[in-house]
Amino acid sequence: MVTIARQLNITLIVPELDKTSFWADQSDFKDIFDVDNFINSLRDEVRILKELPTRMKKRAEKGMVYSMAPVSWSDISYYQHQILPLIQKYKIVHLNRTDSRLANNGLPIEIQKLRCHVNFNALRFTPQIEKLGRRIVSLLRKSGPFLVLHLRYEMDMLAFSGCNQGCNEEEVKELTNLRYAYPWWKEKVISSDLKRRDGLCPLTPEETALTLKALGIDENIQIYIAAGEIYGGSRRMKSLSDAFPKLVREETLLDASELKYFQNHSSQMAALDYLVSIESDIFVPTYDGNMAKVVEGHRRYLGYKKTIQLNRRLLVQLIDSYTRGSLSWQDFSSAVKEAHADRMGNPKKRLVIPDRPKEEDYFYANPEECLPPSNEHTTNI
């Protein structure tokens, strides 16, 4: 939205955050991000205001606002020819559902570089979040290297995706009921087995434990769990905690008093996880959602830090073969390592698929226009 405002030479109002998600977090933009830094660091690029001017606010109160969701993955000409005339006509245009609304590829280099400046410099978390994030990293560092596992095995993810591998009948029913309870989750009847075979499910904690062991991750490394409440709790986490006993979370590292302000605000807790994720020695997401993709790109931006991008479609095939006994541990481990040798966050070209932008590599996962030259960083950190 910053780059669009810059190209159209219009004023941007500090964004509002969606408060209708499963987590019902009431945090505002200013509760998560340093608004003054956001505005000041972009003052040479675009005019940003914290709220509508009084005169315009009165227009908004009278309903004189045009609201719409922009078309996904559009290039800048769409905004110049479709959105700008609406702004000129209505003066105030409220763009909602603004994720993935600008194309990944085919944009001028200055637009791409501005996107990176916004994401990696202008967007800074609040001083309180930054301070606590640094404290978590410091506590982890005192005990040596650490891996961040973005274990996206949470109730909302499973209900939304329809993935219920390893869940009991009661849990399957609960997840199904939740899916039907949210009308904007369009898909209702879902085959969990088919989704899993297609690599569209987050890995279960059990699958994750096998995968990390197969990759040769040291069993004594600290593993920081970046996630909300894991569905199924300790029962589902047992395989992972048995294989890697040094599992930690914010709650195990900090006193309750330090987390009190953040704990009922999932977005602020996610911001803490984000800060720890970009600083970790290894980052492993079990699902390629928005946070996982942006962390991956941020770690590339910081010097191609090691990020293991799991090939879930292949992994579930290998795991099933191993658990059925048709694949030995040695062969299973070798196949997993071979499949991920070039999926460690190393420099690579972003995938471009003309006319199928949804299937392309996401810009923020690999913002190659903004990254250090690959000949300077040929190995992982």
Salt bridges, closest charged atoms under 4 A:
ASP25 OD1 - HIS265 ND1 3.41
ASP28 OD1 - LYS19 NZ 2.45
ASP31 OD1 - LYS30 NZ 3.70
ASP36 OD1 - LYS50 NZ 2.99
GLU45 OE1 - ARG6 NE 3.45
GLU51 OE2 - LYS57 NZ 3.46
GLU154 OE1 - ARG152 NH1 2.29
ASP156 OD1 - ARG152 NH1 3.26
GLU171 OE2 - ARG235 NH2 2.58
GLU187 OE1 - LYS195 NZ 3.46
GLU206 OE2 - ARG236 NE 2.80
GLU207 OE2 - ARG196 NE 2.76
ASP242 OD2 - LYS238 NZ 2.68
GLU251 OE1 - ARG249 NE 3.53
GLU258 OE2 - ARG135 NE 2.50
ASP281 OD2 - ARG141 NH1 2.77
ASP288 OD1 - ARG312 NH2 3.33
GLU296 OE2 - ARG300 NH2 3.14
ASP320 OD1 - ARG196 NH2 2.90
GLU359 OE1 - ARG356 NH1 2.97
GLU368 OE2 - LYS349 NZ 3.38
GLU369 OE2 - ARG350 NH2 2.85
